[in-house]
Amino acid sequence: MRRQTLWLLSLTALLLATLIGGLAAADIASADRDHGGRGERGRGNDDHPRGRPAHIAWEQREVEIALAPGETKTIVVNFTASQDIAHATLDVRPGRATLDAAPGDLGAVRAGQSYSVTLTAHLPADERRPHRRAQLFVHDGQRTLAPPLRVDIRNTAAKERDEDEDDGEDGPAHLSWTPSLVLGSVTAGGTFSATASFVSDRALDDARVRVRTLFGLDLDVEPKELGDIAANQAVTLTLTARAPIAPTLPVLLGRVQIVADDAQVGPLLWVLLHVTPAPAADQTAPVVTASQSPEANVNGWNNADVQVTLAASDNEGGSGVAAIHYRVNEGAEVVVSGATAAITVSAEGATTITFRAVDGAGNTSAESQHVVRIDRTAPTVTATQVSSSTLTLTATDNAGGSGVADVRFRVDGGSEIVVSGATATIVLSATTTTTVTFRASDRAGNVSAEQSLSMQLSSAIGPAALSLSAAAAHVAAATMGGDDARSQPAEPAQPAEPAQPAEPAQPAQPGEGAQPAEPAQPAQPAEPALPGHATGHGAGQATALAAAVVRTELGAALGLTRP
């Protein structure tokens, strides 16, 4: 550590001794932060990756506008560019005076073509100084193009500066910096931040910051526009330095200069950074996952808005997640800086989100998809009376919806019966009024409003969809009519009485023994299928038992009481 510090101090002394004079006297190929953002270049720089920047030729390099305090005046100036500019804008640094330029957005500028700019200048009503200076720049979207148009706004109500207006100031202002030199270390492609403050022994008017750098350093200082500064007023600046990914030298140099009323104020603040090699290249793509809130139900559907969160992470020691890219359905791709992105989905139906992540080294993850299904609309149910004793309930869902899950109904306020699917059939027999209440639900959990229908019926026999035991189902139709005319033939089955064995047991009268043909009548097996048959034979007993099962099962299912 001590050896590195000595090396930095030695290198600092050498560089300062050899370069301070040259930097102070000439406009070296450097990034000029006099007004624009990062990436601007000063005039004379030929190593910009896109070639030499365009040169602006003003009809007049400097114009004067004479104003009284509180007065506004408009003039027109013209310029041409040495090269085509895809998109040019105007940038005004007005100083304490107000200077507007129109149009602010020039659009495409053609080389050699003359362009007019309207300047509107205004002098504050309390202005006492005889001159205020402003500058007008043309910007190509990446950098400020040289040279600017200098505008001298002259106060017609003020005398030229004399000893009485110098406020007793002798000589130029002098700055005291803390620290006087900014030293630091930064990895290739990394960032370094620091603060520095200064105090001036004289009042400064229209002060601003000018930054220049060497060896690929990208240095930004905030704030850039300082305005009027009182004598002995402390001003703090925030410095953010960015090292190139592949620096040509292990050292980066920059300087910060204060300019007041278009005059440089010294001394400068120097920034010297030692560049350390970047860590090993990151060749692993980040991982990105999707989650949603609320989660989908068991059928994969929601019935309210859903927020999808995309979260990416990079490998340990990697370059870090730079951005998440996503698109909704077939829409345009959206890029969100950082490791998370939030998307709100409100459209009904299926919405597909396709996403990927990119890290700082440019590694991109494979595309993944997350599908959100939303259905807010409940199904509709219609009741159709198929016959005098049959009612059919039919449910339909909205187009693109989740689909009908089940139909639910109650008969005369009994327990609710749930039938899976979109239809349910209820078979009834008539004499009294029966009320059927029904509704339906879809796979997203939406439930329709309850409806009811009253019919002149006796009692509910039950829905066709109910499952009965095999024996009961076999005789269900006959059992339902156990009290009607179809059950009356059970009485002729009483010929079982002649089958009493006591009478035929007398073998002494063979002539009468020819009469046993009549007891053969109970052997007719087709008739006992009727539930009213009650003989001692096994077939008749099974039939009666099955009828009892039907009555028991249907009565329990529908809450009915059979006599």
TIPASE-721903 format. One record per residue (C-alpha): x, y, z. Coordinates in steps of 0.001 Angstrom, whole numbers, padded with zeros to 6 digits, always signed. Each point is the difference from the previous one (the first is absolute). Layout:
REM residues N
XYZ/...
END
This chain:
REM residues 563
+000000+000000+000000/+002796+002393+000899/+001819-000848-003221/-003138+000745-002030/-000477+003319+001767/+003603+001049-000722/-000451-001034-003609/-003137+002106-000317/+001659+003034+001570/+003021-000280-002255/-002140-000389-003074/-002145+002926+001125/+002987+002279+000291/+001322-001041-003402/-003302+000440-001769/-000784+003301+001620/+003441+001347-000847/-000244-000953-003653/-003664+000518-000796/-001360+002893+002042/+001511+002631-002239/-001186-001661-003172/-003521-000633+001278/-000360+003550+001252/+001188+001518-003291/-001563-002242-002678/-003209-001805-000747/+001337-003578+000174/-001938-002888-001485/-002252-000569+002990/-003566-000366+001153/-001279+003546+000550/-002665+000263+002659/-000415+003733-000415/-003724-000528-000437/-001229-003344-001320/-000209-003452+001539/+002485-002843-000043/+001595-000938-003285/+000439+003537-001403/+003226+000883-001798/+001820+003285-000317/+000941+001582-003314/+003059-001537-001629/-000804-003550+001063/+000453-002380-002922/-000167-003320+001821/-003752-000145+000536/-001208-003448-001052/-002266+001537-002622/+002639+002369-001364/+000536+003734+000317/-003116+001782+001314/-001765+002634-002066/+001242+003610+000199/-002499+002832+000413/+000582+003227-001950/-001965+002912+001445/-000712+003007-002185/+001445+002011+002885/+002170-001558+002684/-001294+002508+002557/-003100+002184+000130/-000939+002844+002313/-003519+000692+001243/-000544+003330+001742/-002732-000130+002659/-001298+002180+002778/-000795-001755+003304/-003320-001831-000349/+000066+000288-003822/-000357-002889-002496/+001366-000037-003556/+000052-002519-002875/+002641-000461-002730/+000658-002617-002708/+003351-001747-000527/+001061-002535-002658/+002416-002921-000155/+001157-002821-002266/+001433-003422+000875/+003042-001637-001617/-001703-003431+000080/-003490-001434-000008/-001463-000311+003508/-002704-002623+000415/-001723+001830+002848/+001161+003382+001270/-001247+001963+003003/+000868+003382+001451/+001557+000323+003425/+000010+003384+001764/+002090+001029+002971/-001503+003377+000798/+002004+001133+003034/-002029+002279+002238/-001817+001479-002993/-002876-001912-001587/+000692-001211-003528/-002330-002260-001952/+000674-001536-003422/-002632-001231-002431/-000502-002487-001398/+001600-002062+002775/-000203-003171-002099/+001481+000467-003476/-000431-003585-001178/+002222-001102-002893/+002631+002546-001046/+001584-000185-003457/+003617+000938-000615/+000446+003456-001504/-003648+000999+000377/-000738+003184+001934/-002245-000218+003060/-001576+002903+001874/-000353+000226+003777/-002140+002561+001814/+001544+001272+003246/-002138+001686+002649/+002000+001761+002734/-001302+001446+003241/+001843+001952+002692/-001192-000153+003625/-001558+003218+001264/+002508+000210+002870/+003075-000523-002188/+002832+002469+000759/+002961-001534-001771/+000786+001460-003420/+000416-003378-001743/-001414-003494+000169/+001315-002703-002294/-001735-003091-001310/+000876-002772-002450/-002004-001946-002581/+001076-003550-000921/-001074-002452-002669/-000249-003565+001365/-000060-003148-002161/-001491-002270+002673/+003379-001202+001289/+002184+003051+000345/+000122+003763-000236/+001303+001201-003346/+002550+002799-000167/+000104+002875-000078/-002886+001548+001973/-001589+003322-000857/+000985+002552+002633/-002717+002459+000962/+000912+003219+001855/-003075+001500+001677/+000810+003633+000773/-001827+001917+002699/-000751+003424-001509/-000903+001434+003406/+003338-000849+001631/+003383+001624-000354/+002954-001996-001137/+001731-001588+002961/+002268+002417+001818/+001697+000096+003347/-003246+000951+001771/-001683-003142-001344/+002867-002372+000731/-001202-000292+003595/+003547+000529+001171/+001259-003187-001680/+003684-000023-000897/+001177-002645-002455/-001666-003247-001057/-001847-002306+002349/+001878-002895+001588/-001433-003393+000933/+000946-002262+002907/-000786-003687-000717/-000582-002753+002566/+001648-002340-000814/+002449+001688-002313/+000540-003273-001911/-002422-002920-000414/+001807-003360+000017/-001663-003376-000353/-000061-003444-001521/-002571-001481-002379/-000351-003310-001811/-000161-000071-003786/-003590+000697-000954/-000806+000998+003591/-001149+003179+001716/+001654+002281+002547/-001821+002709+001989/+001293+002831+002183/-000927+003475+001199/+002044+003186-000040/-000792+003516+001199/+001416+003447-000638/-000181+003508+001423/+000637+003177-002022/+001511+003120+001542/-002074+002122-002403/-003646-000071-001042/-000536-001945-003235/-002695+000762-002574/-001560-002658-002226/+002419-002675+001208/+000003-003406-001647/+002157-003110-000177/+002209-001031-002906/+001482-003516-000082/+002719-001435-002231/+001536-003453+000062/+002869-002084-001399/+000644-003693-000792/-003651-001019-000346/-001281+001203+003371/-003719+000815+000066/-000482+002606+002727/-003310+001579+000950/-000424+002827+002519/-003248+001147+001581/-001236+002650+000183/+001347+001528-003209/-001764+003361+000237/+000901+001760+003256/-001466+003486-000557/+001145+002913+002143/+002301-000900+002885/+000715+002313+002909/+003497+000543+001294/+001111-002697+002497/-003068-002124-000824/+000782-003739+000050/-001143-001914-003068/+000041-003832-000122/+000289-001982-003216/-000672-003720-000564/+002439-001734-002347/-000839-003276-001749/+002773-001615-002058/-000430-002967-002333/+002989-001921-001272/+000051-001531-003490/-000352-003778-000241/+003327-000237-001852/+002140+002964+001118/+003135+000822-001993/+001904+001085+003135/-000247-001035+003659/-000690+003604+000985/-002850+002416-000766/+000237+003763+000327/-002619+002723+000131/-000344+003604+001041/-002850+002070+001402/-000039+003715-000725/-002338+002751+001186/-001030+002635-002542/-001696+003209+001146/-001390+002617-002378/+001862-001796-002830/+003344+000372+001801/+001988-002900+001431/+000540+000010+003766/+002948-001861+001435/+001427-002171+001182/-001272-003225-001604/-001038-003159+001819/+001859-003061-001324/-001352-003557+000051/+002475-002896-000291/-001219-003600-000018/+001941-003247-000100/-001684-002679-002146/+000066-003610+001178/-000795-002928-002316/-003598-001071-000226/-000953-003425+001400/-000123-003015-002287/-002482+000216-002817/-003556-000977+000822/-001212-002640-002444/-003070-001192+001922/-003428+001317-000880/-002253+001170+002821/-003043-001952+001177/-003438+001621-000088/-003227-001285+001548/-003619+001151-000023/-002477+000039+002864/-003507+001394+000259/-002259+001407+002656/-002609-001204+000678/+000877-003519-001044/-002284-001876-002390/-002583-002430+001393/+000239-003769-000450/-001400+000364-003516/+002678+002536-000957/-002348+003038-000091/-000444+003338+001805/-003085+002205+000155/+001788+003303+000849/+003012+002037-001177/+003333-001785+000347/+003458+001494+000625/+002854-001951-001519/+003490+000545+001427/+003069-000929-002013/+003117-000475+002156/+003483-000686-001387/+003238-000982+001725/+003525-000376-001340/+002626-002557+000916/+002192+000661+003036/+002874+002244-001000/-001712+000810-003292/-000530+003346-001606/-003465+000448+001508/-003401+000259-001625/-000167+002972-002345/-003600-000149-001218/-003113-002103-000466/-001630-000163-003430/-003638-001038-000390/-002943+000264-002344/-003704-000589+000580/-001580-002302-002571/+001325+001225-003383/+000656+003579+001137/+003248+001960-000165/+002852-001014+002283/+000369+002043+003188/+003398+000421+001684/+000156+000660+003752/+003378+000796+001560/+000895-002002+003089/-000845-003455+001276/-003796+000286+000418/-002986+001011-002106/-003685+000177+000941/-002863-000460-002468/-003711+000394+000743/-002326-002186-002068/-003680+000955-000141/-001197-001331-003366/-002431-002928+000073/+001077-003197-001684/+003547-001366-000287/+002910+002480+000077/+003482-001297-000826/+003081+001807+001349/+003277-000907-001730/+003130+001079+001875/+003787-000237+000252/+002820+001687+001936/+003362+001505-001001/+003020+000463+002287/+002733+002619-000050/+002196-002170-002216/-002706-000345-002644/-000981-003590+000831/-003683-000579-000741/-002212-002671+001528/-002260-002186-002130/-003526+001305-000483/-002637-001270+002414/-003748+000472+000111/-002591+000515+002707/-003713-000211-000807/-002653+001847+002009/-003662-001010-000451/-002697+002378+001217/-003790-000511-000117/-002181+002511+001883/-003342-000945-001574/-002342-002511+001673/-001775-002565-002175/-003683+000258-000877/-002586-002729+000745/-003260-000682-001823/-002765-002419+001092/-001947-001913-002674/-003085-002084+000777/+000495-002968-002302/-003294-001675+001017/-002658+000292+002688/+002323-001781+002422/+003528+000771-001275/+002056+003192+000469/+003418+000547-001655/+002511+002596+001296/+002594+001176-002559/+002966+002300+000839/+002235+001897-002459/+003179+002017+000664/+001233+003125-001779/+002112-000364-003155/+003630-000562+000910/-000977-000621+003605/+001089-002775+002304/-002978-002257-000789/-002927-001239+002125/+001114-002039+003005/-003370-001154+001376/-003739+000609+000301/-001536+000176+003499/-003661-000299+001014/-002358-000541+002954/-003526-001383-000045/-002450+001614+002423/+002811+001411+002150/+001739-003319+000476/+003732-000626-000037/+001854+001431-002995/+000952-002587-002598/+003117+000653-002112/+000178-001560-003476/+003362+000266-001804/-000167+001329-003539/-002293+002420-001762/-003362-001840+000232/-002211-001630+002606/-003365-001751-000517/-002679-000229+002726/-002890-002517-000339/-003191+000875+001946/-003639-001274+000357/-002943+002427+000206/-002708+000910+002578/+001497+002663+002338/+002131+003083-000516/+003752-000688-000076/+002646+002796-000032/+003424-000611-001562/+002786+002479+000836/+003110-000137-002161/+003325+001684-000906/+003355-000873-001693/+003706+000587+000589/+002939+000137-002415/+003574-001228+000317/+001218+003454+001078/-002301-000031+003059/-002665+002383-001322/-003502-000994+001168/-003175+001179-001721/-002843+001627+001882/-002516-002480+001403/-003219-000484-002006/-003183-001915+000854/-002853-001658-001893/-003332-001260+001431/-002013-002845-001598/-003274-001751+000907/+001522-003320+001089/-000395-002608+002734/+003495-000740+001150/+003422-000100-001500/+000942-003461-001145/+003599+001018-000446/+002530+001164-002546/+000819-002348-002816/+003651+000576+000810/-000281-001744+003421/+001824-003328+000276/-002021-002930+001348/+001129-003499+000916/-000214-002577-002797/-002941-001874+001598/-001938+003179+000689/+000634+001420-003458/-001295-003228-001558/-003431+000508+001499/-000022+003782+000442/-002698+000640-002568/-002333-002582+001522/+000696+001203+003531/-000907+003589-000848/-003459-001206-000845/-000493-002342+002992/-003427+001451+000778/-001470+000386-003507/-002070-002351-002158/+003125-001891-001125/+000459-001398+003522/-003542-001429+000199/+000788-003233-001902/+001727-001116+003139/-003324-001363+001330/-000354-002739-002647/+003273-001298+001260/-001948-001353+003058/-000457-003408-001711/+002794-000902+002294/-002747-001099+002461/-000764-003203-001940/+003630-000738+000341/-000522-000768+003690/+001433-003528+000320/-002556-001253+002541/-002796-000746-002556/+002011-001763-002696/+001731-002156+002592/-002873-002596-000046/+001205-002579-002510/-003008-002325+000510/-002051+001763-002709/+001960-000240-003211/-002929+001196-002036/+000136+003327+001664/+003754+000009-000294/-000391+001191-003609/-000881+003438+001347/+003625+001018+000941/+000219+001686-003416/-001599+003081+001601/+002770+000516+002596/+002401+000249-002934/-001407+003494-000647/+002413+001673+002524/+002837-001128-002248/-000655+002995-002290/+003255+001948+000756/-000604+003085-002194/-002717+001448+002222/+002032+000105+003276/+002163+002749-001580/-002796+002334+001100/+000767+001457+003417/-003374-000901+001451/+000708-003722-000218/+000197-001433+003515/+000167-003798-000266/+002193-002244+002016/+002176-000748-003021/+003638+001349-000056/-000514+002032-003191/-002944+001885+001486/+001873+000733+003209/+003007+001406-001953/-002290+002245-001982/-001633+001399+003139/+003416+000600+001536/+001239+001877-003089/-003080+002204+000059/+000676+000879+003602/+003613+000929-000865/-001158+002346-002768/-002395+001763+002335/+002652+000327+002686/+002726+001325-002319/-002215+002528-001787/-001582+001207+003183/+003427+000563+001617/+001401+001755-003104/-002846+002442-000435/-001217+000375+003582/-003390-001414-000921/-002373-002117+002085/-001687-002867-001745/-003178-001566+001541/
END
